[in-house]
Structures are given as structure tokens and as C-alpha cells.
């Protein structure tokens, strides 16, 4: 009431004040005044100077940390053959941030989960593009750091007529993600108690059995951990994963990845083999056939809760499943119901070109 009374008295006195006093009083009230060519102007929000990335990063309490890779995705469709010495023509392209870590973190943020991304980028325009997308979705980037002298990762995605992607990848600054760069104390202080490791086998400097000790430390502090593997030649040496398995809440992989790790083509047998290795629960993603869940409370195939929309691009579908799955667990859902939440999230993404387009649209229009 006092502030309203003071404002009333101010405006009643306005005709009797000189300009200097008026300007001083307005500034004391927080008015956004700037001087342009001798005149004082009242700025609109769009006219105010943009804040830096650090200033615009949300600082609310986090619910989840996503540790993973970041890349620029250059999607090309359709590409069925890659000639050795000839030009290649395709009809459609999308350029946007990618990488398992960025994709999953964007998905979680879009689902309303206060999420922080822990990753490394280069000091380049690719990183600037990614940051614009992260700001737009409300992703917390306080744990995204620049790796000097490195470029941000790049993935060229060749999507064939069957909507299956192949990747040409340069990891770039993702090589800077090491055990020494993981700041569990800062994550904990930020409020998070849930970690999702995205694209584990793509984080080459974390492929050490000591990563299992790091996860054990988080679990001792009350954290839950999910881990998605990502297909990679590094799977030929899975010992770091075996060391991590006992400290997970759930391991996620697709059928091809499960077979690469276990030699079992049947998802039932592959999941059982991974459980025997120490995983408390295993989710094998099966695309349009749903997923196979092997857990203490349920064992069997979990079909899609509803038919998929028209599928136009499967890139990022697995990352979207992980986002939906983690969001479900954070809402208190069982592993079974979290799988269904994962299916719904994946369906949102595969109906658009690009790994994150579906997260950035509302009603078919850009958000």
C-alpha cells in the first residue's frame, strides 16, 4: 500500500518537477531508461541488452543431471548409397544440436524436469548454436564447459529410405569429458539426485573401471543412476560397463547394442545375460515393437501404449525414450510404467525430422 501511495504522490507532483529530478526518481523505481542522442528512452524487453549465457542459465534446484556427448547434427535424407568418387544429392536436411547427452537433456527439460547438462563443447559457432537451443528449452547449462583448442563434436546423419540412420562422427570436445572433470559435489549442491549417463561408449575418456567407483559414490549419497550405452566399436572392451552395472538403477540399450554386448540376438536372453553381469534392471529398446524389461518386479515385453504416429526419422528416438523413462522414474512411476512413458516420448520425436525437432514444437509449430 505504501508503494502505491508513493507512486500516486509522485505522479501528482510530476508537472512541478524538472527533468533531471524526474529521471532520477524514475531510475530509483527501477525504470529501464537509456540515453540515446540526448533523449531518455523507456526500453521494451526486446530492446534491452541480451544477457550472457551464464546470466540466462536457470539456477533453480535441479532434479536430474544428464552426463553425455554434444554434437552438431547435420541430417541428410534420403541417402541409400554413398558413392566413392561422385557427388551425392538428397532432398531434405536438418541442422541442429545433437549427441545423446544434448538430445536426452533437451527431452527431459521439455517434459518439465529441471535438468542440468554436464558436457564439454568447443569455443566455436557450433557451441553457440547449441546454447541457443538449450536456452530456448530452459535447459540448465552451468555444467557445460568449454574445452580450449577443441571444436564441438559433429555428426553427419545419413538417413536412408527405410528411416535408419548412419553416422559420420567427429567427437571433438567430447574427448575432454574425463573422470577428473566430473564434479559430483557441485551436482549434489545443485539439488539433483538422479544421473542419466547418455551414450556411455561414446565418452571414451570415461571408459575406465574407475567410473564404477564414481557411480558407487553417488549411490552412497542417495542418487539413482540410469545409463544408456550407444553403439560403438568401444563395446569390444566392455569392462568399464561391467564395473558400472551394479551401481545402476537401470541399464538401457537397443537390440543391436544388447547383442553386441552379450552375443545374444534374442532380447529376452540378452537382458538376462546383462542381469547376470550385475544390472539390477535392463531395458532393451525394440522400436515399433516396444521394449523388453527385465527387472525384479516385471519381466517381459512392454508394447507401445498407443500406435506410433507417422514415423519420418528415427534419429534421436532412443534418446527420447531415455528422457521419457527417466522423467517417469522421477515422477515416482514403476519401471514398467516408466517404459510406457519412454514410448510416448519417443513417439513425439520420430514424427519429425531431426533428433530434437519434436521437443521444440507445439501443435506442429515452433515453440
NUVEXNU-431803 format. One record per residue (C-alpha): residue in three letters; x, y, z; residue number from 1. Coordinates in nm, 2 decimals, decimal comma. Example, Ala and Ser with C-alpha at 12.3 -4.5 7.8 and 13.67 -1.06 7.14 Angstrom:
# NUVEXNU-431803
pt residuo=ALA	east=1,23	north=-0,45	up=0,78	num=1 .
pt residuo=SER	east=1,37	north=-0,11	up=0,71	num=2 .
# end
This chain:
# NUVEXNU-431803
pt residuo=UNK	east=0,00	north=0,00	up=0,00	num=1 .
pt residuo=UNK	east=0,29	north=0,24	up=0,09	num=2 .
pt residuo=UNK	east=0,44	north=0,19	up=-0,26	num=3 .
pt residuo=UNK	east=0,11	north=0,26	up=-0,43	num=4 .
pt residuo=UNK	east=0,07	north=0,58	up=-0,22	num=5 .
pt residuo=UNK	east=0,42	north=0,70	up=-0,30	num=6 .
pt residuo=UNK	east=0,36	north=0,64	up=-0,67	num=7 .
pt residuo=UNK	east=0,03	north=0,84	up=-0,65	num=8 .
pt residuo=UNK	east=0,21	north=1,13	up=-0,49	num=9 .
pt residuo=UNK	east=0,49	north=1,11	up=-0,75	num=10 .
pt residuo=UNK	east=0,26	north=1,14	up=-1,04	num=11 .
pt residuo=UNK	east=0,06	north=1,42	up=-0,87	num=12 .
pt residuo=UNK	east=0,38	north=1,62	up=-0,83	num=13 .
pt residuo=UNK	east=0,51	north=1,54	up=-1,18	num=14 .
pt residuo=UNK	east=0,41	north=1,87	up=-1,35	num=15 .
pt residuo=UNK	east=0,61	north=2,07	up=-1,09	num=16 .
pt residuo=UNK	east=0,94	north=1,87	up=-1,12	num=17 .
pt residuo=UNK	east=1,23	north=1,95	up=-1,35	num=18 .
pt residuo=UNK	east=1,35	north=1,68	up=-1,60	num=19 .
pt residuo=UNK	east=1,66	north=1,58	up=-1,40	num=20 .
pt residuo=UNK	east=1,46	north=1,51	up=-1,09	num=21 .
pt residuo=UNK	east=1,20	north=1,31	up=-1,29	num=22 .
pt residuo=UNK	east=1,47	north=1,09	up=-1,45	num=23 .
pt residuo=UNK	east=1,64	north=1,04	up=-1,11	num=24 .
pt residuo=UNK	east=1,32	north=0,93	up=-0,95	num=25 .
pt residuo=UNK	east=1,22	north=0,70	up=-1,23	num=26 .
pt residuo=UNK	east=1,56	north=0,53	up=-1,22	num=27 .
pt residuo=UNK	east=1,52	north=0,48	up=-0,84	num=28 .
pt residuo=UNK	east=1,20	north=0,30	up=-0,91	num=29 .
pt residuo=UNK	east=1,38	north=0,06	up=-1,15	num=30 .
pt residuo=UNK	east=1,26	north=0,21	up=-1,48	num=31 .
pt residuo=UNK	east=1,45	north=0,07	up=-1,78	num=32 .
pt residuo=UNK	east=1,58	north=0,41	up=-1,91	num=33 .
pt residuo=UNK	east=1,86	north=0,46	up=-2,16	num=34 .
pt residuo=UNK	east=2,00	north=0,78	up=-2,31	num=35 .
pt residuo=UNK	east=2,00	north=0,79	up=-2,69	num=36 .
pt residuo=UNK	east=2,12	north=1,11	up=-2,88	num=37 .
pt residuo=UNK	east=2,04	north=1,33	up=-2,58	num=38 .
pt residuo=UNK	east=1,70	north=1,18	up=-2,51	num=39 .
pt residuo=UNK	east=1,60	north=0,94	up=-2,24	num=40 .
pt residuo=UNK	east=1,40	north=0,64	up=-2,37	num=41 .
pt residuo=UNK	east=1,20	north=0,37	up=-2,19	num=42 .
pt residuo=UNK	east=1,32	north=0,04	up=-2,32	num=43 .
pt residuo=UNK	east=1,09	north=-0,26	up=-2,41	num=44 .
pt residuo=UNK	east=1,21	north=-0,60	up=-2,31	num=45 .
pt residuo=UNK	east=1,31	north=-0,68	up=-2,66	num=46 .
pt residuo=UNK	east=1,53	north=-0,36	up=-2,67	num=47 .
pt residuo=UNK	east=1,73	north=-0,44	up=-2,35	num=48 .
pt residuo=UNK	east=2,08	north=-0,58	up=-2,39	num=49 .
pt residuo=UNK	east=2,09	north=-0,96	up=-2,40	num=50 .
pt residuo=UNK	east=2,23	north=-1,14	up=-2,10	num=51 .
pt residuo=UNK	east=2,53	north=-1,37	up=-2,13	num=52 .
pt residuo=UNK	east=2,48	north=-1,74	up=-2,13	num=53 .
pt residuo=UNK	east=2,57	north=-1,76	up=-1,76	num=54 .
pt residuo=UNK	east=2,32	north=-1,49	up=-1,67	num=55 .
pt residuo=UNK	east=2,04	north=-1,66	up=-1,86	num=56 .
pt residuo=UNK	east=2,11	north=-2,01	up=-1,73	num=57 .
pt residuo=UNK	east=1,84	north=-2,12	up=-1,48	num=58 .
pt residuo=UNK	east=1,96	north=-2,15	up=-1,13	num=59 .
pt residuo=UNK	east=1,67	north=-2,33	up=-0,97	num=60 .
pt residuo=UNK	east=1,71	north=-2,66	up=-0,79	num=61 .
pt residuo=UNK	east=1,78	north=-2,94	up=-1,03	num=62 .
pt residuo=UNK	east=1,61	north=-3,28	up=-1,04	num=63 .
pt residuo=UNK	east=1,84	north=-3,45	up=-1,28	num=64 .
pt residuo=UNK	east=2,19	north=-3,43	up=-1,44	num=65 .
pt residuo=UNK	east=2,25	north=-3,57	up=-1,79	num=66 .
pt residuo=UNK	east=2,61	north=-3,66	up=-1,85	num=67 .
pt residuo=UNK	east=2,68	north=-3,71	up=-2,22	num=68 .
pt residuo=UNK	east=2,81	north=-3,60	up=-2,55	num=69 .
pt residuo=UNK	east=2,72	north=-3,29	up=-2,76	num=70 .
pt residuo=UNK	east=2,74	north=-3,27	up=-3,13	num=71 .
pt residuo=UNK	east=2,61	north=-3,07	up=-3,42	num=72 .
pt residuo=UNK	east=2,38	north=-3,29	up=-3,62	num=73 .
pt residuo=UNK	east=2,37	north=-3,25	up=-4,00	num=74 .
pt residuo=UNK	east=2,09	north=-3,48	up=-4,11	num=75 .
pt residuo=UNK	east=2,06	north=-3,57	up=-4,48	num=76 .
pt residuo=UNK	east=1,77	north=-3,77	up=-4,63	num=77 .
pt residuo=UNK	east=1,73	north=-3,99	up=-4,82	num=78 .
pt residuo=UNK	east=2,08	north=-4,14	up=-4,86	num=79 .
pt residuo=UNK	east=2,07	north=-4,50	up=-4,96	num=80 .
pt residuo=UNK	east=2,41	north=-4,52	up=-5,13	num=81 .
pt residuo=UNK	east=2,74	north=-4,33	up=-5,07	num=82 .
pt residuo=UNK	east=2,95	north=-4,33	up=-5,39	num=83 .
pt residuo=UNK	east=3,32	north=-4,34	up=-5,36	num=84 .
pt residuo=UNK	east=3,41	north=-4,07	up=-5,62	num=85 .
pt residuo=UNK	east=3,09	north=-3,89	up=-5,71	num=86 .
pt residuo=UNK	east=2,87	north=-3,62	up=-5,57	num=87 .
pt residuo=UNK	east=2,57	north=-3,71	up=-5,36	num=88 .
pt residuo=UNK	east=2,22	north=-3,55	up=-5,38	num=89 .
pt residuo=UNK	east=1,94	north=-3,57	up=-5,12	num=90 .
pt residuo=UNK	east=1,61	north=-3,40	up=-5,08	num=91 .
pt residuo=UNK	east=1,59	north=-3,29	up=-4,71	num=92 .
pt residuo=UNK	east=1,83	north=-3,16	up=-4,45	num=93 .
pt residuo=UNK	east=1,82	north=-3,05	up=-4,09	num=94 .
pt residuo=UNK	east=2,09	north=-2,88	up=-3,89	num=95 .
pt residuo=UNK	east=2,05	north=-2,87	up=-3,51	num=96 .
pt residuo=UNK	east=2,22	north=-2,97	up=-3,19	num=97 .
pt residuo=UNK	east=2,26	north=-3,35	up=-3,14	num=98 .
pt residuo=UNK	east=2,46	north=-3,60	up=-2,94	num=99 .
pt residuo=UNK	east=2,30	north=-3,84	up=-2,69	num=100 .
pt residuo=UNK	east=2,36	north=-3,61	up=-2,40	num=101 .
pt residuo=UNK	east=2,21	north=-3,30	up=-2,55	num=102 .
pt residuo=UNK	east=1,92	north=-3,49	up=-2,70	num=103 .
pt residuo=UNK	east=1,82	north=-3,65	up=-2,38	num=104 .
pt residuo=UNK	east=1,87	north=-3,34	up=-2,17	num=105 .
pt residuo=UNK	east=1,65	north=-3,13	up=-2,41	num=106 .
pt residuo=UNK	east=1,39	north=-3,40	up=-2,39	num=107 .
pt residuo=UNK	east=1,39	north=-3,40	up=-2,01	num=108 .
pt residuo=UNK	east=1,37	north=-3,02	up=-2,00	num=109 .
pt residuo=UNK	east=1,08	north=-3,02	up=-2,25	num=110 .
pt residuo=UNK	east=0,90	north=-3,27	up=-2,02	num=111 .
pt residuo=UNK	east=0,92	north=-3,03	up=-1,73	num=112 .
pt residuo=UNK	east=1,21	north=-3,18	up=-1,54	num=113 .
pt residuo=UNK	east=1,46	north=-2,93	up=-1,41	num=114 .
pt residuo=UNK	east=1,77	north=-3,07	up=-1,58	num=115 .
pt residuo=UNK	east=2,13	north=-2,98	up=-1,59	num=116 .
pt residuo=UNK	east=2,36	north=-3,10	up=-1,88	num=117 .
pt residuo=UNK	east=2,72	north=-3,20	up=-1,79	num=118 .
pt residuo=UNK	east=2,92	north=-3,19	up=-2,11	num=119 .
pt residuo=UNK	east=3,21	north=-3,03	up=-2,30	num=120 .
pt residuo=UNK	east=3,19	north=-2,81	up=-2,61	num=121 .
pt residuo=UNK	east=3,44	north=-2,61	up=-2,82	num=122 .
pt residuo=UNK	east=3,48	north=-2,23	up=-2,83	num=123 .
pt residuo=UNK	east=3,31	north=-2,21	up=-3,17	num=124 .
pt residuo=UNK	east=2,98	north=-2,12	up=-3,35	num=125 .
pt residuo=UNK	east=2,86	north=-2,47	up=-3,32	num=126 .
pt residuo=UNK	east=2,86	north=-2,44	up=-2,95	num=127 .
pt residuo=UNK	east=2,68	north=-2,10	up=-2,98	num=128 .
pt residuo=UNK	east=2,41	north=-2,27	up=-3,19	num=129 .
pt residuo=UNK	east=2,36	north=-2,54	up=-2,93	num=130 .
pt residuo=UNK	east=2,34	north=-2,29	up=-2,65	num=131 .
pt residuo=UNK	east=2,06	north=-2,10	up=-2,83	num=132 .
pt residuo=UNK	east=1,86	north=-2,42	up=-2,84	num=133 .
pt residuo=UNK	east=1,93	north=-2,50	up=-2,48	num=134 .
pt residuo=UNK	east=1,82	north=-2,16	up=-2,36	num=135 .
pt residuo=UNK	east=1,50	north=-2,19	up=-2,57	num=136 .
pt residuo=UNK	east=1,40	north=-2,51	up=-2,39	num=137 .
pt residuo=UNK	east=1,51	north=-2,40	up=-2,05	num=138 .
pt residuo=UNK	east=1,80	north=-2,64	up=-2,00	num=139 .
pt residuo=UNK	east=2,04	north=-2,56	up=-1,72	num=140 .
pt residuo=UNK	east=2,40	north=-2,54	up=-1,86	num=141 .
pt residuo=UNK	east=2,60	north=-2,44	up=-1,56	num=142 .
pt residuo=UNK	east=2,80	north=-2,77	up=-1,60	num=143 .
pt residuo=UNK	east=2,87	north=-2,73	up=-1,97	num=144 .
pt residuo=UNK	east=3,23	north=-2,61	up=-2,01	num=145 .
pt residuo=UNK	east=3,44	north=-2,50	up=-2,30	num=146 .
pt residuo=UNK	east=3,74	north=-2,72	up=-2,39	num=147 .
pt residuo=UNK	east=4,01	north=-2,47	up=-2,52	num=148 .
pt residuo=UNK	east=4,16	north=-2,56	up=-2,86	num=149 .
pt residuo=UNK	east=3,89	north=-2,81	up=-2,94	num=150 .
pt residuo=UNK	east=3,59	north=-2,79	up=-3,18	num=151 .
pt residuo=UNK	east=3,24	north=-2,90	up=-3,08	num=152 .
pt residuo=UNK	east=3,16	north=-3,26	up=-3,19	num=153 .
pt residuo=UNK	east=2,99	north=-3,30	up=-3,53	num=154 .
pt residuo=UNK	east=2,78	north=-3,59	up=-3,66	num=155 .
pt residuo=UNK	east=2,66	north=-3,62	up=-4,02	num=156 .
pt residuo=UNK	east=2,35	north=-3,83	up=-4,01	num=157 .
pt residuo=UNK	east=2,28	north=-4,02	up=-4,33	num=158 .
pt residuo=UNK	east=1,91	north=-4,13	up=-4,31	num=159 .
pt residuo=UNK	east=1,81	north=-4,39	up=-4,57	num=160 .
pt residuo=UNK	east=1,47	north=-4,46	up=-4,73	num=161 .
pt residuo=UNK	east=1,39	north=-4,71	up=-4,45	num=162 .
pt residuo=UNK	east=1,44	north=-4,42	up=-4,20	num=163 .
pt residuo=UNK	east=1,75	north=-4,59	up=-4,05	num=164 .
pt residuo=UNK	east=2,04	north=-4,35	up=-3,97	num=165 .
pt residuo=UNK	east=2,42	north=-4,40	up=-4,02	num=166 .
pt residuo=UNK	east=2,66	north=-4,16	up=-3,86	num=167 .
pt residuo=UNK	east=2,99	north=-4,00	up=-3,97	num=168 .
pt residuo=UNK	east=3,12	north=-3,86	up=-3,64	num=169 .
pt residuo=UNK	east=3,40	north=-3,63	up=-3,51	num=170 .
pt residuo=UNK	east=3,39	north=-3,63	up=-3,13	num=171 .
pt residuo=UNK	east=3,58	north=-3,30	up=-3,09	num=172 .
pt residuo=UNK	east=3,55	north=-3,16	up=-2,73	num=173 .
pt residuo=UNK	east=3,37	north=-3,47	up=-2,61	num=174 .
pt residuo=UNK	east=3,72	north=-3,61	up=-2,55	num=175 .
pt residuo=UNK	east=3,75	north=-3,36	up=-2,27	num=176 .
pt residuo=UNK	east=3,49	north=-3,54	up=-2,06	num=177 .
pt residuo=UNK	east=3,71	north=-3,73	up=-1,81	num=178 .
pt residuo=UNK	east=3,67	north=-3,86	up=-1,46	num=179 .
pt residuo=UNK	east=3,86	north=-3,56	up=-1,33	num=180 .
pt residuo=UNK	east=3,61	north=-3,32	up=-1,48	num=181 .
pt residuo=UNK	east=3,30	north=-3,48	up=-1,31	num=182 .
pt residuo=UNK	east=3,20	north=-3,26	up=-1,02	num=183 .
pt residuo=UNK	east=2,97	north=-3,47	up=-0,81	num=184 .
pt residuo=UNK	east=2,98	north=-3,22	up=-0,52	num=185 .
pt residuo=UNK	east=2,85	north=-2,94	up=-0,74	num=186 .
pt residuo=UNK	east=2,58	north=-3,16	up=-0,89	num=187 .
pt residuo=UNK	east=2,47	north=-3,26	up=-0,54	num=188 .
pt residuo=UNK	east=2,47	north=-2,90	up=-0,42	num=189 .
pt residuo=UNK	east=2,26	north=-2,81	up=-0,72	num=190 .
pt residuo=UNK	east=1,98	north=-3,03	up=-0,58	num=191 .
pt residuo=UNK	east=1,99	north=-3,32	up=-0,82	num=192 .
pt residuo=UNK	east=1,98	north=-3,68	up=-0,70	num=193 .
pt residuo=UNK	east=1,93	north=-3,85	up=-1,04	num=194 .
pt residuo=UNK	east=2,20	north=-3,90	up=-1,30	num=195 .
pt residuo=UNK	east=2,14	north=-4,03	up=-1,66	num=196 .
pt residuo=UNK	east=2,46	north=-4,13	up=-1,85	num=197 .
pt residuo=UNK	east=2,38	north=-4,08	up=-2,22	num=198 .
pt residuo=UNK	east=2,59	north=-4,26	up=-2,49	num=199 .
pt residuo=UNK	east=2,83	north=-4,42	up=-2,24	num=200 .
pt residuo=UNK	east=3,06	north=-4,59	up=-2,50	num=201 .
pt residuo=UNK	east=3,09	north=-4,26	up=-2,69	num=202 .
pt residuo=UNK	east=3,25	north=-4,09	up=-2,38	num=203 .
pt residuo=UNK	east=3,59	north=-4,25	up=-2,45	num=204 .
pt residuo=UNK	east=3,78	north=-4,09	up=-2,16	num=205 .
pt residuo=UNK	east=3,52	north=-4,23	up=-1,91	num=206 .
pt residuo=UNK	east=3,57	north=-4,59	up=-2,03	num=207 .
pt residuo=UNK	east=3,76	north=-4,69	up=-1,72	num=208 .
pt residuo=UNK	east=3,66	north=-4,93	up=-1,44	num=209 .
pt residuo=UNK	east=3,71	north=-4,64	up=-1,20	num=210 .
pt residuo=UNK	east=3,39	north=-4,49	up=-1,34	num=211 .
pt residuo=UNK	east=3,21	north=-4,76	up=-1,15	num=212 .
pt residuo=UNK	east=3,37	north=-4,63	up=-0,83	num=213 .
pt residuo=UNK	east=3,24	north=-4,28	up=-0,92	num=214 .
pt residuo=UNK	east=2,88	north=-4,42	up=-0,95	num=215 .
pt residuo=UNK	east=2,92	north=-4,61	up=-0,63	num=216 .
pt residuo=UNK	east=2,99	north=-4,28	up=-0,46	num=217 .
pt residuo=UNK	east=2,68	north=-4,12	up=-0,60	num=218 .
pt residuo=UNK	east=2,47	north=-4,42	up=-0,49	num=219 .
pt residuo=UNK	east=2,61	north=-4,39	up=-0,14	num=220 .
pt residuo=UNK	east=2,48	north=-4,03	up=-0,13	num=221 .
pt residuo=UNK	east=2,13	north=-4,14	up=-0,23	num=222 .
pt residuo=UNK	east=2,14	north=-4,09	up=-0,61	num=223 .
pt residuo=UNK	east=1,97	north=-4,30	up=-0,87	num=224 .
pt residuo=UNK	east=2,16	north=-4,37	up=-1,20	num=225 .
pt residuo=UNK	east=2,04	north=-4,48	up=-1,54	num=226 .
pt residuo=UNK	east=2,28	north=-4,55	up=-1,82	num=227 .
pt residuo=UNK	east=2,23	north=-4,58	up=-2,20	num=228 .
pt residuo=UNK	east=2,52	north=-4,74	up=-2,39	num=229 .
pt residuo=UNK	east=2,52	north=-4,62	up=-2,76	num=230 .
pt residuo=UNK	east=2,66	north=-4,85	up=-3,03	num=231 .
pt residuo=UNK	east=3,03	north=-4,81	up=-3,07	num=232 .
pt residuo=UNK	east=3,34	north=-5,01	up=-3,16	num=233 .
pt residuo=UNK	east=3,44	north=-4,94	up=-2,79	num=234 .
pt residuo=UNK	east=3,19	north=-5,21	up=-2,70	num=235 .
pt residuo=UNK	east=3,47	north=-5,46	up=-2,79	num=236 .
pt residuo=UNK	east=3,61	north=-5,38	up=-2,44	num=237 .
pt residuo=UNK	east=3,30	north=-5,37	up=-2,21	num=238 .
pt residuo=UNK	east=3,49	north=-5,40	up=-1,88	num=239 .
pt residuo=UNK	east=3,41	north=-5,04	up=-1,78	num=240 .
pt residuo=UNK	east=3,04	north=-5,11	up=-1,82	num=241 .
pt residuo=UNK	east=3,06	north=-5,43	up=-1,62	num=242 .
pt residuo=UNK	east=3,21	north=-5,23	up=-1,34	num=243 .
pt residuo=UNK	east=2,93	north=-4,98	up=-1,35	num=244 .
pt residuo=UNK	east=2,63	north=-5,22	up=-1,38	num=245 .
pt residuo=UNK	east=2,59	north=-5,29	up=-1,00	num=246 .
pt residuo=UNK	east=2,56	north=-4,92	up=-0,93	num=247 .
pt residuo=UNK	east=2,28	north=-4,85	up=-1,18	num=248 .
pt residuo=UNK	east=1,90	north=-4,83	up=-1,12	num=249 .
pt residuo=UNK	east=1,86	north=-4,94	up=-1,49	num=250 .
pt residuo=UNK	east=2,06	north=-5,02	up=-1,80	num=251 .
pt residuo=UNK	east=1,92	north=-4,91	up=-2,13	num=252 .
pt residuo=UNK	east=2,02	north=-5,03	up=-2,48	num=253 .
pt residuo=UNK	east=1,86	north=-5,12	up=-2,81	num=254 .
pt residuo=UNK	east=1,85	north=-5,47	up=-2,95	num=255 .
pt residuo=UNK	east=2,17	north=-5,43	up=-3,16	num=256 .
pt residuo=UNK	east=2,36	north=-5,29	up=-2,87	num=257 .
pt residuo=UNK	east=2,24	north=-5,57	up=-2,64	num=258 .
pt residuo=UNK	east=2,35	north=-5,83	up=-2,90	num=259 .
pt residuo=UNK	east=2,69	north=-5,66	up=-2,94	num=260 .
pt residuo=UNK	east=2,74	north=-5,68	up=-2,56	num=261 .
pt residuo=UNK	east=2,62	north=-6,03	up=-2,50	num=262 .
pt residuo=UNK	east=2,62	north=-6,22	up=-2,83	num=263 .
pt residuo=UNK	east=2,25	north=-6,29	up=-2,78	num=264 .
pt residuo=UNK	east=2,01	north=-6,18	up=-3,06	num=265 .
pt residuo=UNK	east=1,70	north=-6,25	up=-2,86	num=266 .
pt residuo=UNK	east=1,62	north=-5,96	up=-2,63	num=267 .
pt residuo=UNK	east=1,50	north=-6,19	up=-2,36	num=268 .
pt residuo=UNK	east=1,83	north=-6,38	up=-2,35	num=269 .
pt residuo=UNK	east=2,04	north=-6,06	up=-2,39	num=270 .
pt residuo=UNK	east=1,86	north=-5,89	up=-2,10	num=271 .
pt residuo=UNK	east=1,91	north=-6,20	up=-1,88	num=272 .
pt residuo=UNK	east=2,28	north=-6,20	up=-1,96	num=273 .
pt residuo=UNK	east=2,31	north=-5,84	up=-1,86	num=274 .
pt residuo=UNK	east=2,12	north=-5,90	up=-1,54	num=275 .
pt residuo=UNK	east=2,37	north=-6,18	up=-1,46	num=276 .
pt residuo=UNK	east=2,65	north=-5,93	up=-1,51	num=277 .
pt residuo=UNK	east=2,51	north=-5,72	up=-1,22	num=278 .
pt residuo=UNK	east=2,25	north=-5,48	up=-1,37	num=279 .
pt residuo=UNK	east=1,95	north=-5,45	up=-1,13	num=280 .
pt residuo=UNK	east=1,72	north=-5,39	up=-1,43	num=281 .
pt residuo=UNK	east=1,76	north=-5,39	up=-1,80	num=282 .
pt residuo=UNK	east=1,55	north=-5,22	up=-2,07	num=283 .
pt residuo=UNK	east=1,61	north=-5,34	up=-2,43	num=284 .
pt residuo=UNK	east=1,45	north=-5,09	up=-2,68	num=285 .
pt residuo=UNK	east=1,28	north=-5,26	up=-2,97	num=286 .
pt residuo=UNK	east=1,15	north=-4,96	up=-3,18	num=287 .
pt residuo=UNK	east=0,79	north=-5,02	up=-3,30	num=288 .
pt residuo=UNK	east=0,77	north=-5,34	up=-3,10	num=289 .
pt residuo=UNK	east=0,81	north=-5,16	up=-2,77	num=290 .
pt residuo=UNK	east=1,08	north=-5,27	up=-2,54	num=291 .
pt residuo=UNK	east=1,18	north=-5,57	up=-2,32	num=292 .
pt residuo=UNK	east=1,20	north=-5,51	up=-1,95	num=293 .
pt residuo=UNK	east=1,39	north=-5,74	up=-1,72	num=294 .
pt residuo=UNK	east=1,35	north=-5,63	up=-1,36	num=295 .
pt residuo=UNK	east=1,27	north=-5,78	up=-1,01	num=296 .
pt residuo=UNK	east=0,90	north=-5,66	up=-1,05	num=297 .
pt residuo=UNK	east=0,83	north=-5,74	up=-1,41	num=298 .
pt residuo=UNK	east=0,99	north=-5,94	up=-1,69	num=299 .
pt residuo=UNK	east=0,85	north=-5,93	up=-2,04	num=300 .
pt residuo=UNK	east=0,78	north=-5,72	up=-2,35	num=301 .
pt residuo=UNK	east=0,62	north=-5,38	up=-2,29	num=302 .
pt residuo=UNK	east=0,43	north=-5,29	up=-2,61	num=303 .
pt residuo=UNK	east=0,36	north=-4,93	up=-2,72	num=304 .
pt residuo=UNK	east=0,08	north=-4,78	up=-2,52	num=305 .
pt residuo=UNK	east=-0,07	north=-4,64	up=-2,84	num=306 .
pt residuo=UNK	east=0,01	north=-4,67	up=-3,22	num=307 .
pt residuo=UNK	east=0,30	north=-4,46	up=-3,34	num=308 .
pt residuo=UNK	east=0,23	north=-4,15	up=-3,55	num=309 .
pt residuo=UNK	east=0,37	north=-4,14	up=-3,90	num=310 .
pt residuo=UNK	east=0,74	north=-4,21	up=-3,85	num=311 .
pt residuo=UNK	east=0,96	north=-3,98	up=-4,06	num=312 .
pt residuo=UNK	east=1,30	north=-4,01	up=-3,88	num=313 .
pt residuo=UNK	east=1,42	north=-4,25	up=-3,61	num=314 .
pt residuo=UNK	east=1,73	north=-4,03	up=-3,52	num=315 .
pt residuo=UNK	east=1,71	north=-3,95	up=-3,15	num=316 .
pt residuo=UNK	east=1,42	north=-4,19	up=-3,09	num=317 .
pt residuo=UNK	east=1,63	north=-4,39	up=-2,84	num=318 .
pt residuo=UNK	east=1,74	north=-4,07	up=-2,66	num=319 .
pt residuo=UNK	east=1,38	north=-3,96	up=-2,64	num=320 .
pt residuo=UNK	east=1,28	north=-4,29	up=-2,49	num=321 .
pt residuo=UNK	east=1,55	north=-4,24	up=-2,22	num=322 .
pt residuo=UNK	east=1,42	north=-3,89	up=-2,15	num=323 .
pt residuo=UNK	east=1,07	north=-4,02	up=-2,10	num=324 .
pt residuo=UNK	east=1,18	north=-4,32	up=-1,90	num=325 .
pt residuo=UNK	east=1,39	north=-4,10	up=-1,66	num=326 .
pt residuo=UNK	east=1,11	north=-3,84	up=-1,63	num=327 .
pt residuo=UNK	east=0,87	north=-4,13	up=-1,54	num=328 .
pt residuo=UNK	east=1,10	north=-4,25	up=-1,27	num=329 .
pt residuo=UNK	east=1,14	north=-3,90	up=-1,13	num=330 .
pt residuo=UNK	east=0,76	north=-3,88	up=-1,11	num=331 .
pt residuo=UNK	east=0,76	north=-4,19	up=-0,90	num=332 .
pt residuo=UNK	east=0,65	north=-4,43	up=-1,17	num=333 .
pt residuo=UNK	east=0,75	north=-4,80	up=-1,16	num=334 .
pt residuo=UNK	east=1,00	north=-4,93	up=-1,41	num=335 .
pt residuo=UNK	east=0,71	north=-5,08	up=-1,61	num=336 .
pt residuo=UNK	east=0,52	north=-4,75	up=-1,63	num=337 .
pt residuo=UNK	east=0,84	north=-4,56	up=-1,70	num=338 .
pt residuo=UNK	east=0,89	north=-4,77	up=-2,01	num=339 .
pt residuo=UNK	east=0,54	north=-4,66	up=-2,13	num=340 .
pt residuo=UNK	east=0,64	north=-4,30	up=-2,07	num=341 .
pt residuo=UNK	east=0,96	north=-4,37	up=-2,27	num=342 .
pt residuo=UNK	east=0,75	north=-4,50	up=-2,56	num=343 .
pt residuo=UNK	east=0,53	north=-4,18	up=-2,56	num=344 .
pt residuo=UNK	east=0,83	north=-3,96	up=-2,56	num=345 .
pt residuo=UNK	east=0,99	north=-4,15	up=-2,85	num=346 .
pt residuo=UNK	east=0,67	north=-4,12	up=-3,05	num=347 .
pt residuo=UNK	east=0,68	north=-3,74	up=-3,01	num=348 .
pt residuo=UNK	east=1,03	north=-3,73	up=-3,16	num=349 .
pt residuo=UNK	east=1,02	north=-3,98	up=-3,45	num=350 .
pt residuo=UNK	east=0,73	north=-3,80	up=-3,61	num=351 .
pt residuo=UNK	east=0,96	north=-3,51	up=-3,71	num=352 .
pt residuo=UNK	east=1,29	north=-3,48	up=-3,89	num=353 .
pt residuo=UNK	east=1,58	north=-3,42	up=-3,65	num=354 .
pt residuo=UNK	east=1,65	north=-3,56	up=-3,31	num=355 .
pt residuo=UNK	east=1,50	north=-3,27	up=-3,11	num=356 .
pt residuo=UNK	east=1,25	north=-3,10	up=-3,35	num=357 .
pt residuo=UNK	east=0,96	north=-3,28	up=-3,18	num=358 .
pt residuo=UNK	east=1,06	north=-3,13	up=-2,84	num=359 .
pt residuo=UNK	east=1,07	north=-2,78	up=-2,98	num=360 .
pt residuo=UNK	east=0,72	north=-2,78	up=-3,14	num=361 .
pt residuo=UNK	east=0,38	north=-2,73	up=-3,00	num=362 .
pt residuo=UNK	east=0,08	north=-2,82	up=-3,22	num=363 .
pt residuo=UNK	east=0,31	north=-2,86	up=-3,52	num=364 .
pt residuo=UNK	east=0,45	north=-2,51	up=-3,49	num=365 .
pt residuo=UNK	east=0,78	north=-2,40	up=-3,34	num=366 .
pt residuo=UNK	east=0,76	north=-2,34	up=-2,97	num=367 .
# end
